[in-house]
């Protein structure tokens, strides 16, 4: 790691902060690899915030682009059904002859053999393609919709997940939470809270609790089944 990179990471969680956290937990000062991992977690949180924030903005942008298209498609399909355009199939047929354009290859079993040699296939093909475009627009809008209700805080979950790795693998502690009446009651909660509050000063305690419970559930799912040992 370059000297500039080391300084950048250290500025996220300076040694003075990490020493203070270790003292509050009644731990020995964190060794260097623990400090490095905690700073990587802080840096990744900042990156995840940009990634997920940009992704939501992108989804909103896609939705804003496709909603007018869907409306225009609806209006145009209705326009084609107006009485004054009853001869539109013939107009399409004549235009195709004028430009030496081939007839559509789509099979439309609902029309007669005679109609297949005239303009009806052109109009039906136009309507078929418009229907496909309408479906494509609906898919784009569905995929770009921002979920309603409370959305998971993915950057915070990622941060707590990385802190669980440090706590379990490097500090050799059990990752657990027993939160009651505003008190974390476990060293794990105190560790996560002290680190997270340095990185996100305005975070609410309840947000930390929610994220920790999610990660504890993940860890429990991965834990080996004692009956299989």
N, C-alpha and C positions, 0 to 999 in steps of 0.2 A: 504494500500500500504506500502511495506517495505521501510525502510530508503534508502537502496541501489537503489531500483526502483525509488524512488522520486528523488534521485541525478542524476540518468541516464537520466530521462525525463527532469529535469531542465537544464541539460547540452545542450540539443537540442535547447532550446530557453530560455536562462538565464533571470532572472528578469530584469537585466540591459537593455537587448534588448527590452523586452516587455514594460518596463517603457518608453524607448525612443520612441517606436512606438505609445504608447498612447499619449505622449506629441505632437508628430507630427500631430496626428489626432485631437488634442485639446480635448481629452477625459480625464476623471478621470482615475487614475491608474486602470488597469484591476483587477477585483476581482479574488479570487483564482480559482473558477471553470472555469472561462474563460482561465486563464493561463494553467490549467490542460488540457482543451480541445485542446488548441493550441499545446501543447506538444504532446498530443496523435496523432494529425493530422501529426505532423512532424515525429513522430516515425513510423506511418503507411505508410507515403510516402517512407521512407527508406526500409520498408519491401516490399512494392509493387514493388519497383525497382528490388529487388532480385527475386520476384516471376515472374514478366513479363519478366525479362531478362533471367531467367532460362527456362521459357516456350518457348521462341523463340529459344534458343539454343537446347532445346529438339526437337522441330519441325524440325530444320535443321538436327539434328542427325538422326531422323527417315527417312527423305528424303534421306540422304546419304546412309542409310542401304538398302532401298527398290529400289533405282535406279539400282544398279547392279543386284538385283534379277529379276527385270522386263526385263533387257537385256538378262539374262541367260534363262528366260522363252521363250522369243522370239526366241532365237537361238535354244533351244531344240525343240520347236514346229516345226520350220523349218527343223531341223534335222530329225524328224520323217517322214517328207514328202519326204525324199530323195529316189530315185529309188532303191538303193541297199537294202533298208529296207522294200521292198514290202511284204516280208514274216514275218514281225514282229508280226502280229496277230497270226500266227501259232506258232511262238516261244513262245509267251505269253501263248497260250493255252497249249502247251506241258509242260511249266514250272509249270503252275497251276496244271496239272495232276500229275506231279512229286511230288509236295508238298501237294497234296490233298487240294488245295485251292478252295473254292466255287466260282461259276461263279458270275459275277456282277448281281445285282438285278435291275439295271436301265433298263427301257424299251426303246429300240431303234427301233421305228416303221419303220425306213428307211431300215432295213436289213430283209432278208428272214428268215423263220423258220429254215431252214438248217443252215444258218450263225449263228443263235442264239445258236446252239449246238456246235459251233466250237470256233475259237479264236477272231472273230470280236468284240464281246461285250467287251473283255478285252482291246483291243486297243481303242475302242470308249470311254470306261470308263476312261482310262488314259487321253485321250484328253479332256474329260469333266472336270476331276479334274484339269488338267492344266489350262483350261479356267477359272475355278472358282478361282484358285490361282492367275491368271493374273488379274482378276477383283478385287480380294482382295488387290492386290498390287497397282492397280490404285486408289482404295479408300483410302488406306493408304497414297499414295503420294498426293492426292487431299487434304486430311485432314491435312497433315503436311506442305502444301505449305505456306510460309510466304507471306502474301498479298503484292502485288506490290503497289508502290506509297507511299504517306505519310501516316504513320500509326498513329492512335490516341495515344496520350501520356496518357495512362491509369493511371500511377502513379500521374501525374500532375492533371488530371481531378479529381481523388479521393481526392487529397489534396485540390483543390479549392472547391469541393463539401462539404468537412468538414468545410472549412472556411466559406462557405455560411451558414451552420448551426449555427456556432458561431455568425456570423454577424446578422442573422435574429432572432434566438431563444434566444440567451443570451444577445446580445447587442441591440436588438430590433430596428434594422435598415433595410431599404429596400435594397435588393441586386440588383444592377443595374450597367450598364456600358454605358458610352457615350464617346467613344474614338475617338478623332479627332486630327490629325496633331501632334502626339506624346504626347498628353496630355490626361490623364485619365478622368478628369473633374468630377468624382464622388468620394465621400469619400470611397465608396465601393472599387473602383479600387486602391485607395491609401492604404487602409487597406490590401487588398490581395497582392498587390505588395510588401509592406514593410515586410509582413510575409514571402512570398514566397522567396524573395531575401535573407532573413536570412537563409533559408533552402537550397536554390539552388543558390548560389552566382553568377554563370555564366549564369543564365537564361536570355533569351532575352525578352524584353517587349512585343514583338509581340506574343510570346508563351503564356504569361499570358493572353493577350487579347483574343486569340483564345479559351483558356480553359474557361475563364469567359463567353464568348458568348455562349458556349455550355451549361454551367450550367444555365445561365439565360434562355435559351430556354427550358431546362428541367423544371425549376421552373414555367415558363409560361404555360407549358402543364399541370402541376399539379394544377395550380391556378383555383379556382372555377369560373364557368361561371356566370357573374353578372345577366344574363337573367334568370338563374335558381333560383336566391335567392328571 
